[in-house]
């Protein structure tokens, strides 16, 4: 009997680690995958960086710059729902390792684990 298990993690990194542990230690796993909001990567990249603004001079025939202003980047420039790194994992396996997979997911920090009754 083929079984599909889903769970949610706070970040794709923790989901990847849990799926790696499952693939390496539990038999009967056919496939593993995960999905998350890719736009959240942009918020992670700008965290702790600076934003540079170029200040042009008067409009003349030659364009040259007089000043460059910098300010700390804020992740607030990206709306909260887009910053969410919630990751959903999908595991397709035979029915024999369902309890072991659920245990690994739970121990790895997964929430909302949805597996068929054992």
C-alpha positions in Angstrom: 0.0 0.0 0.0 1.4 3.4 -1.0 1.2 6.1 1.6 1.6 9.9 1.4 2.8 11.8 4.4 2.9 15.6 4.7 4.3 17.9 7.4 5.3 21.6 7.8 8.6 23.1 8.9 9.6 26.6 9.8 12.3 26.7 7.1 13.5 24.8 4.0 16.8 24.1 5.6 15.2 22.1 8.5 13.0 20.3 6.0 15.9 19.3 3.9 17.8 17.9 6.9 14.7 15.9 8.0 14.2 14.5 4.5 17.8 13.5 4.3 17.6 11.6 7.6 14.4 9.9 6.3 16.0 8.8 3.0 19.2 7.5 4.6 17.6 5.7 7.6 14.2 4.4 6.6 13.4 1.7 4.0 10.5 1.9 1.7 10.6 5.6 0.9 9.8 6.1 -2.8 10.1 9.9 -3.1 10.6 13.0 -1.0 10.0 16.7 -1.9 9.2 20.0 -0.4 7.8 23.4 -1.4 8.1 26.8 0.1 7.7 30.5 -0.8 10.8 31.3 -3.0 10.2 35.1 -2.5 11.2 34.6 1.1 14.8 34.1 -0.1 14.9 37.7 -1.1 14.1 38.9 2.4 16.8 36.6 3.8 19.4 38.1 1.3 18.8 41.7 2.3 18.9 41.1 6.0 21.9 42.9 7.4 22.8 44.6 4.1 22.8 48.2 3.0 20.7 49.9 0.3 22.5 52.4 -1.9 20.8 55.4 -3.5 22.5 57.4 -6.2 21.8 61.1 -6.1 22.2 62.7 -9.6 23.2 66.3 -10.3 21.3 68.8 -12.3 20.2 67.7 -15.8 23.0 68.6 -18.1 24.4 67.0 -21.2 26.8 65.0 -19.1 25.4 62.7 -16.5 27.6 62.4 -13.5 27.0 61.6 -9.9 27.6 63.9 -6.9 26.7 61.6 -4.0 25.8 58.1 -3.0 23.6 57.6 0.1 23.4 54.4 1.9 20.9 53.2 4.5 20.4 49.9 6.3 18.1 47.5 4.4 15.0 46.5 6.2 13.1 43.3 5.6 10.0 45.3 6.3 10.1 46.4 2.7 8.8 42.9 1.9 5.3 42.3 3.3 5.0 39.7 6.1 3.2 37.0 4.2 6.0 37.0 1.5 8.7 36.6 4.2 7.3 33.4 5.5 9.7 30.5 5.0 7.1 27.8 6.0 7.9 24.7 4.1 5.6 21.8 3.4 7.2 18.3 2.8 5.7 15.4 0.9 6.9 11.8 1.4 5.6 8.9 -0.6 6.4 5.5 0.9 5.1 2.0 1.4 3.0 1.6 4.6 5.7 -0.2 6.6 7.7 2.9 7.7 4.9 5.3 8.5 5.5 5.4 12.2 9.3 5.8 11.8 8.9 8.6 9.3 6.4 10.4 11.6 8.9 10.0 14.5 11.7 11.5 12.5 9.6 14.4 11.3 8.4 15.1 14.9 11.9 14.9 16.3 13.1 17.3 13.5 10.6 20.0 14.5 7.8 19.3 12.1 4.2 20.3 12.9 0.9 19.4 11.3 2.1 15.9 10.4 -0.6 14.3 8.3 -0.1 10.5 8.0 -2.7 7.8 7.7 -3.7 5.9 10.8 -1.3 3.0 11.6 
